[in-house]
Amino acid sequence: MKENNTGKDQESEMHDHHEKLDLTFEEALKKLEEVVQHLEEGNLSLEDSLRYFQEGIRLSRTCREILVEAEYKVEYLLKEVENETNEKDNFISSPENSEDEFRSQDGEDKGEDLNGR
């Protein structure tokens, strides 16, 4: 972020603050850390401090949006795995796949297990 901007540069920079950032999480986090470092140094004018603070808020929101999106993706994938597991469990425990299959047609137990004993 420039510390000495002309009026036109400041106006275009302020416009950029309203646009969605096209950064990866890692890029946004690195820039946020740089902003924090500049602010912590304490040798900025009030005007520059406010600009850095505003940039930090924007980067923070971007990081949060990316994390929320990743969280939704993880939840979706976990639900898919859970559904697949449930379907598999239902198949295994369904009547057509149970020991009932090995009983006679009239309902009598043949008294044999899977090994014919």
N, C-alpha and C positions, 0 to 999 in steps of 0.2 A: 504494500500500500504506500502510495506517495505521501510524503509529509507536506510538501509545498505544491499545492495545486492551484491552477488558475480557476477563475469562476466557471469556465466551460468544462474543465476537467472534473471539478467538484460536482457539477450537475450531472455529467454522464456517469460518474462514480455512484452518485446517489440513485440514479436510475438502475444501475446494475444491482443494487441491493434488493430490488424488488423482483428480480428474475431468479428463477430456480437455478441452483448451481449444478453444473454438469461435472461433478467430481466423484471419485470413489470415496469410500469411507476413510481409507488411509490418507488420501490427499487432503480431504477436509479436516481430518484430525491434526495432521501435520501443520496445516495453515493456522488452525485454531491455537495450537501450541505456540506458534510464532507470534500470534497476536497477543496471547497472554504474556509471553516474554517481554514484548515491547511495552505493554502496559505496566508490568511489574518493575521495569527499569525506572520508570517515573520521570524521565526527562522529556516528555512530550508536552506540547501545549494542551490547553483544555480542549481546543477545537480538534486537534489530532487525536487526543485521547478518546473523545466522543466518537470519532470516525472509526478508530480501532475497536472500540467497544461495540459499535453497531456491526462491524464486520464479524466480530466474535459471536454475537448473537445469531447472525445469519449462518455462520459456519456451524454453530452449535445446533441450530434447527436442522440443518442439512444432515449432520451426523445422526441426530435423533430419528429423522425420517427414514434414513437408510437402515438404522437398527430396527425400527418398527417393522419395516418391510421384510427384513431378514427374519424377524421373530415370527411373522405371519407365515413365511415360507416353511420354517421349521415346524410350526404347529400343523400346517397342512400335510407335510411329509409324514409326521408322526401319526396323524389320523389315517393317512393312507396305509401305513404299515399296520396300524391297529385293525383297520377294516380287513386287510388281507389276512391277518392272523385270525380274526373272527370267522371269516369265510372258510378258512382252512379247518378251524376247530369245528364249525358246523358240519362240514363235509365228513370229517372223521367220526363225529358223534351222531350222524344221521342214521335212522333205523336201517336203511338199506346197506349200511356199512358196519352193522353191529353183529353180535353173535346170533341175533334172531335169524339171520340168514342161514345159519347152520342147523336150525330146528326143522323138523319135518313139516310138511304142508298142513297136517291136521293139528299142529300146535304141540305135539309131543316132543319132548327133549330126547334126542338120540343118546344122550349121555356121553357123547364124544367131544373131546376138545379139538383144536385145530390139527393135532397130530394123530387123530383117529383113535385115541384112547378112551 
